[in-house]
Amino acid sequence: MLSLHAISRSFGGHRALSDVTFDVTAGRMTGFVGANGAGKTTAMRIILGVLAPDGGEVRWDGRPITADDRAQFGYMPEERGLYPKMQVKEQLVYLARLHGMDARTAAARADDLLERLGLGERGGDTLESLSLGNQQRAQIAAALVHDPTALVLDEPFSGLDPMAVEVTLEVLRDVARSGAPVLFSSHQLDVVERLCDELVILAHGQVRAAGTRQELRERHSSPEWVLETDDAGFVRGIPGIEVLEFDGGHVRFAADDAAHADRVLREAIERGSVRSFAPSVRPLTEIFQEVVR
């Protein structure tokens, strides 16, 4: 497990991180979200040892992290860092060899990743000849080629079309299934919501919320339900009910307790057809906007 414990960092008079503490659990995908300037990239650079914290500690499996630990991590910076005039497969093999792989294993690993990421026929092309989206895929392959023990990705889905996002998601899921902790930042909250087992929300250098998707929804939501029926107008007259959204036969409402919600359902059944009745799932976007205010 990868852990940040009470990490602080300042640049001049600006406090970029303040007492940041969270875990990235082995075998799980952790989404790291926050507005621009929240401190996500600074935290990731501290994890990788690119920056030193002013206070606090990064831990690996419960002990202080070492340079040898970090050498086995996979890292993808937001700014592309590969060689533009070098062939894609050639530099993947080169990077894998730097991590101790023999030439044959490195070549096989590079071929497999390029094929899975949709670049199987582009391995002999220079990086600069690829589209921006394909350059992003190559950058992801570079972070994965040495079979890392942990993965830290800064905006990995930037510039990818929807199909490429799905392909990349499946590759990252496989890394997590292998037992590696995976941490990635993204502004695409819909992708984070679909992919992540756990989330960390950062604002102004502080952790504002952390937990699984279900834990965050329970912590930051009141009990809400959605009813679809012929005419849902009657719901507005039931005591203990707050109508949040109404459109003819559709209503989303909050109830003081489960008994009041049951009363809505019983009355809807008595009045006519009920097409659906279910708890309302609050989207991550709403929770994010609430906790970062």
N, C-alpha and C positions, 0 to 999 in steps of 0.2 A: 504494500500500500504506500502511496505517495501522500505526504502530509505537509501542509504549511501551518506553522505554529507561531502566532503573534508576530507576523512579518510586518515590518515598517520600513518605509523608504521615502526620503525627501530629495528633491532637486532644488538646491538653493533654499528659497523660502517657501517652496511649494511642497506640500505633503501629498505624495502620490499614493502611498499605501499606509494605512493605520491599523495595526493590530489585526491583520488578516489571518484568519484561521479556517481551514477546511481540509477535508480528506478527498483524495481521488482513489476510490476503492478498486482493488484488483478485479479484473474481469468485468468492469462496468464502465459505461460511457457517462462522463460528467460534462455537462454543458456549462460554459463560463460566459455569462452574458452581462452586458452593461453598456451604457452609452459611450460615445467617443470620449476619451480622457478619463474614464472611470478607474483605470489602473490595471486592466487585464494584461496588456502586453508587458508592463513592468513586472507583474507577478510571474508571468511565464518566463521572462528572462532571468529572474531570480532563481526559479526552479532549475533552469539549465546552467546556472553559474555565469551567465553573461554579465549580470549585475550582482553586486553583493548587497544584502539587506543592511539597513542601519541597525535593526534589531530583529529578534526572532530567529527562527530556524526552519530549514527544510529537512524533512525526515524521510527516509526510505526504509520500509519494513520496521519502523519504530526506533531507528537509530539515526544519528546525523548523517546526511547524505555525503558521499565522497565523489571525487573526480572519476573514479573507476565506475561507480554507479551511473553517473551522468553520461559516461562514454557509451553506454549501452542503450540510452534513450533515443527515441526518434523525435526530431524537432522540425517543424515547418514554420518559418517566420512569415509574417504577413507580406513582407517585401521579398520577391523572388530572389533566390541566392545562387542559382545554378549558372554554369558557364554558357553564355549564349551561343558561342561558335563551336561548341563541342557536341558531338553526336549524343543523343539521349541515352542510348544503351551504354555507350562507352563511359559516360560519367556515372551512371548508376553502378556499373561494375567497379569503377574506380572508388566510389564512396563505400561500397561494400567491402572492398579490399582493405580500405583504411580502418574498418572495424574488425579486421582479422579474418574475413572469409577467404578461402582459397579461390582461385580464378574460376574453376569449373562451377562451384557452388554459387558464386557471385553472378556468373552469367545466367545460370538456370533461374536464380531468384529474380534477376532483372527481367528475363523473358516472361516469367509467370506474371509478374506485376504489370508489365506493359500490356500483356494480353487481357488481364482482368480489368484494367482501367481503360480499355478501348484504344490503346496505342500500339497494338501488336505489330502493325505495319509501319510504324513511324520510328522505330528504334534506331535506324540508321540516319535519321534526319537530324540536323542541328536544332538546338532548342529555339533559336531565333526564327527559324522557318515555320514554327508551329503557331497556330492561333493562340490567343491569350488563354482561352479555356483549356487547350491541350497543354500549354505550358504549366498551367495550374495542376493538371493531372500528373505531369512529369515531376513536379515539385512534391506532390504527395507520395509518388513512388520513391523518391529520394529519401523521404522520412521513414519509409517502411522497408527499404531494400535489405537492411542488415538484421531483420527480424528482431525489432527492439523489445526491451523488457518493459518499457513504458512509452507512451506516445503523447506529445504535446503539440497541438496544432493551432496556429493563429489564423483564423478566418479561412479554413480550408475550402469552403464552398464558393468563395468570391470568384465571380466570372464564369461559373459553371452553368450550363443549361440544365433544365429539369431532368433530362435523361442521364446526364453526367453526374448530377447530384445523387440519383438513385444508385448508380453503379458504385460511386465512391462510398456511399452509406454502407453498402453490403460488404465492401472490403474492410471498412473500419469496424463493422460488427464482428467480422471474423477475427480481427486483432483482439478485440475485447473477449471473445469466446475463448481465445488461447490463454487467457488469464492475465493479460497486461492491463494496467490501469490506463484509461484514455481520457485526456482532457482536451477540449477544444473550445475555442471562442467562435461566436458567430452572431451577426446581426439578423440572420434569417430565423426568427423565432419559431416559425412553423416547422422548420427542419429540426431545430433543437427539441421542440415538443414531441416530434415523432421519434427521434433517435435516442434521446438521453434517458438513462436510468435515473440520474440525479442531476440537480442543477445548483449552481452557485450564482447569485445575483449580486453584482458589485456596483456601488454608486459612491462617487467622491472618495474612492480609495478605501471604502469599508464594505464588509459583507453585510448586505441588508436582508438576505434570505438564503437558505440552503436546505436541501433535502430532496427526497424523491418528488416526482410530479404529483403524486397523490397527496403526500404530506404538505406540499405547498398549497395545493387546492384546498385541503381541509383547513389549513392554518389561516388562509386569506380569503375564505369564502363563507358566506352564510348559506344555509340550506335553501337551494332553489330548485324549482321543477319547471318542466315545459309540458304544456297540454295542447294537443291538436284535436279539435272537435268541430262540429258544425258551427257553433256560435259560442265563443268563450267569454262573452260580455258579462255573464252572471258572476264571474270570478271577482269582479271589482266590488261586489256587494257583500262578500263573505268576510266576517270579522277575523282578525288575525292574519290577513293576507295582504301583502304589498305587491301590487302589479308593477313589474319592471319593464315589460315589453308587451304590447298588445297590437294585434292586427287581425280583426275578425275572428277566425277560428283558431288563431295561434295566440298563446299567452305564455309568457315566462314570469314566474312569480316567486316571491320569498314567503315562507310560512313561519309562524312563531314556533311551531313544533310539527312532528309527524302527524298528529291527530288532525290538525287543520288542513294539511295536504291531503290526507285521506278523505276529508269532507269534500274537498274540491272534486276528487275523483268520483266519489259516490254520486254527487249531484250531477256531474257531467254524464255519468252512465244513465241516470234517471231521465235526463233531458234529451238524450239521443246518442248517436254513434260517437265513440271515442277512437280516433285513429292512432293516437299514441299518448303515453303519459310516462315520463321518466325524469330522473334527476338531471338538472342542468350542469354540464361540465364547463367550468369557467376556463376560458382560454388563457394560455400563458401570457399573451400580450397584455391582458387586463391586469394580471397579477404583477407583471413587470412594471407597468406604468404606475401602479399603486405604491409599490415598495421603494421605487427610486425617487419619489417626490420629496 
